[in-house]
Amino acid sequence: MKKDIHPEYKDAEISCACGHVVKTRSTVEKMHVNLCSACHPFFTGQAKFVDTEGRVDRFNKRYGRK
């Protein structure tokens, strides 16, 4: 590995808009994200499948599924 061409790898802190903080290592010391596994609906179990326009029914009618 060549010397003096690689970025410095140091402790990093990723903070979410919900207040959750993750400590890791990266080339960037501080990062801010809007969603994380602590607040994302998929990971918290609050995710819902919403078919507001009836797209699934329309697909099933068009392609013969009943």
Contacts in CASP RR format, 6 or more apart in sequence:
PFRMAT RR
TARGET T0000
AUTHOR 0000-0000-0000
METHOD contacts of the structure
MODEL  1
MKKDIHPEYKDAEISCACGHVVKTRSTVEKMHVNLCSACHPFFTGQAKFV
DTEGRVDRFNKRYGRK
7 27 0 8 1.000
8 27 0 8 1.000
9 25 0 8 1.000
9 26 0 8 1.000
9 27 0 8 1.000
10 25 0 8 1.000
10 26 0 8 1.000
10 27 0 8 1.000
10 29 0 8 1.000
11 23 0 8 1.000
11 24 0 8 1.000
11 25 0 8 1.000
11 29 0 8 1.000
12 23 0 8 1.000
12 24 0 8 1.000
12 25 0 8 1.000
12 26 0 8 1.000
12 28 0 8 1.000
12 29 0 8 1.000
12 30 0 8 1.000
12 31 0 8 1.000
13 21 0 8 1.000
13 22 0 8 1.000
13 23 0 8 1.000
13 24 0 8 1.000
13 29 0 8 1.000
13 30 0 8 1.000
13 31 0 8 1.000
14 21 0 8 1.000
14 22 0 8 1.000
14 23 0 8 1.000
14 24 0 8 1.000
14 31 0 8 1.000
14 32 0 8 1.000
14 33 0 8 1.000
14 36 0 8 1.000
15 21 0 8 1.000
15 22 0 8 1.000
15 30 0 8 1.000
15 31 0 8 1.000
15 32 0 8 1.000
15 33 0 8 1.000
16 22 0 8 1.000
16 32 0 8 1.000
16 33 0 8 1.000
16 34 0 8 1.000
16 35 0 8 1.000
16 36 0 8 1.000
16 38 0 8 1.000
16 39 0 8 1.000
17 32 0 8 1.000
17 33 0 8 1.000
17 34 0 8 1.000
17 35 0 8 1.000
17 39 0 8 1.000
18 36 0 8 1.000
18 38 0 8 1.000
18 39 0 8 1.000
20 36 0 8 1.000
20 38 0 8 1.000
20 39 0 8 1.000
22 36 0 8 1.000
37 43 0 8 1.000
38 44 0 8 1.000
41 47 0 8 1.000
41 48 0 8 1.000
51 57 0 8 1.000
59 65 0 8 1.000
60 66 0 8 1.000
END
